[in-house]
């Protein structure tokens, strides 16, 4: 069975600010256990800083061969050819806010609810993922509203791939953030 890869291409914000310090939280189901969710924080090295001269636009520079944007995840194609994924854009005031501290906060909140959060390496890439013993992406949004950073909105990245895969080699998608504060573009790559 083929792999699928998710890459972020760009982010356009429609709110003016002198400087944005942004990071992303992605939630998706586990490939071999659809009753469990996995979350990660990007980028791992700390928030992306967008200054006023960038005109509230962030374009992700390709890394490696056959890449168009910021690598998010790679996993096996689900048996039903459908994948669920949500991406939250978060703003922090802390320039040194590390992905690990965000994951710890989120996991701590979810662990209190009996979700059985545990940090693992999963779904490809170098980012650590937290696997939650629960089904449903909505609880991640609730957890994000409880941490110290500000949610800028989320976008639904669910995709249903063509079972024969002929016209699904690369799917370019874009959508507005749930708050209307901007737009984000991404690609699903099959292969």
C-alpha positions in Angstrom: 0.0 0.0 0.0 1.2 3.5 -0.8 2.2 6.2 1.6 0.7 9.7 1.9 2.5 12.8 2.9 1.2 16.1 4.2 3.1 19.4 3.5 2.2 23.0 4.4 2.7 25.5 1.6 1.8 28.9 2.9 -0.1 30.9 5.5 -1.7 34.3 4.9 -2.9 36.2 7.9 -5.5 39.1 7.6 -4.8 40.7 10.9 -2.0 43.3 11.2 0.6 42.9 14.0 4.1 44.1 14.3 5.4 40.5 14.9 3.7 37.1 14.9 5.2 34.2 16.8 3.4 31.2 15.4 3.4 27.4 15.7 1.1 24.7 14.4 -0.6 21.8 16.2 -1.7 18.8 14.0 -4.1 16.1 15.2 -4.8 12.9 13.1 -5.8 9.4 13.8 -3.3 6.6 14.2 -2.9 4.5 11.0 -3.1 1.1 12.8 -5.4 2.2 15.6 -8.2 4.5 14.4 -9.6 4.6 18.0 -6.4 6.6 19.0 -5.4 10.2 18.0 -1.9 11.5 17.5 -0.8 15.1 17.9 2.4 17.0 17.1 3.7 20.6 17.3 5.5 22.2 14.4 8.2 23.5 14.0 10.1 21.6 16.7 12.7 24.3 17.2 10.3 27.0 18.3 7.8 29.4 16.8 8.0 30.9 13.3 8.4 34.6 13.5 6.7 36.8 10.9 7.6 40.5 11.0 5.7 43.4 9.5 7.9 43.6 6.3 6.6 40.0 5.4 3.1 41.5 4.9 1.6 38.8 7.1 2.6 36.1 4.6 4.6 32.9 5.4 5.8 30.8 2.5 7.4 27.5 3.5 10.7 26.8 1.8 10.9 23.3 0.3 13.4 20.9 1.9 14.8 17.9 0.2 13.8 16.4 -3.1 10.2 16.1 -4.2 9.0 18.5 -1.5 6.8 21.6 -2.0 6.5 22.8 1.6 6.9 22.2 5.3 6.9 18.5 5.9 4.2 17.6 8.4 3.6 13.9 8.3 4.0 10.7 6.3 2.0 7.6 6.9 0.5 4.5 5.2 -2.6 5.0 3.1 -5.6 4.1 5.3 -7.5 1.0 4.2 -10.6 3.2 3.5 -8.6 5.8 1.6 -9.7 8.5 4.0 -7.6 10.5 6.5 -8.7 12.8 9.2 -6.5 15.7 10.1 -6.9 19.1 11.9 -4.4 21.9 12.0 -4.4 24.7 14.6 -2.4 27.9 14.1 -1.3 29.1 17.5 0.2 32.5 18.6 2.6 32.7 21.5 4.3 35.7 23.2 7.3 33.5 24.1 10.0 33.6 21.3 11.7 30.6 22.9 8.5 28.5 23.2 9.7 24.9 22.4 7.5 22.3 20.9 8.2 20.0 23.8 6.8 22.4 26.4 3.6 22.8 24.3 3.3 19.0 24.0 3.8 18.6 27.7 1.0 21.2 28.4 -1.4 19.6 26.0 -0.6 16.0 27.2 -1.0 17.1 30.8 -4.4 18.5 30.2 -5.5 15.5 28.1 -3.9 13.0 30.6 -6.1 14.5 33.4 -9.2 13.5 31.5 -8.2 9.9 31.4 -7.0 10.1 27.8 -3.9 8.1 28.5 -1.5 10.5 26.7 2.0 9.2 26.0 4.7 10.6 23.8 6.0 8.4 21.0 7.8 8.6 17.7 5.2 7.9 15.1 3.9 8.8 11.7 7.3 9.5 10.1 9.4 12.6 10.3 11.5 13.9 13.1 8.8 15.5 15.3 7.7 13.7 18.4 4.0 12.7 18.5 1.8 12.3 21.5 -0.6 9.4 21.1 -4.0 9.7 22.9 -6.1 6.7 23.9 -9.3 8.3 22.6 -11.2 8.9 19.5 -12.2 12.4 18.4 -10.3 15.4 17.4 -12.5 17.9 19.2 -10.9 17.3 22.5 -7.5 18.6 21.2 -9.2 22.0 20.4 -10.5 22.1 24.0 -7.0 21.4 25.3 -5.5 24.1 23.1 -8.0 26.6 24.5 -6.6 25.8 28.0 -2.9 26.4 27.4 -1.2 29.8 27.7 -1.0 30.5 24.0 -3.7 32.0 21.7 -5.4 29.8 19.1 -5.6 31.8 15.8 -8.0 29.2 14.3 -8.0 25.8 12.8 -8.5 24.2 9.5 -10.0 20.8 8.5 -7.5 18.9 6.3 -9.6 15.7 5.9 -9.1 14.0 2.6 -10.6 11.0 0.8 -8.2 9.6 -1.8 -9.2 7.9 -5.0 -8.8 4.1 -4.5 -7.1 3.6 -7.8 -4.8 6.6 -7.1 -4.5 7.7 -10.7 -5.4 11.4 -10.3 -4.4 11.8 -6.7 -0.6 12.1 -7.1 -0.6 15.6 -5.5 -3.6 17.3 -4.2 -3.3 21.1 -3.6 -5.7 22.4 -1.0 -6.4 25.6 0.8 -9.0 26.9 3.3 -9.7 29.7 5.6 -9.0 29.4 9.3 -12.1 28.8 11.4 -11.8 32.3 12.9 -11.5 34.0 9.4 -8.1 35.5 10.4 -6.4 34.0 7.4 -5.9 31.2 4.9 -3.5 28.3 4.8 -2.5 26.1 1.8 -1.3 22.5 2.0 -0.6 19.5 -0.2 -1.4 15.8 0.1 1.2 13.8 -1.9 0.6 10.1 -2.7 3.5 7.8 -3.4 
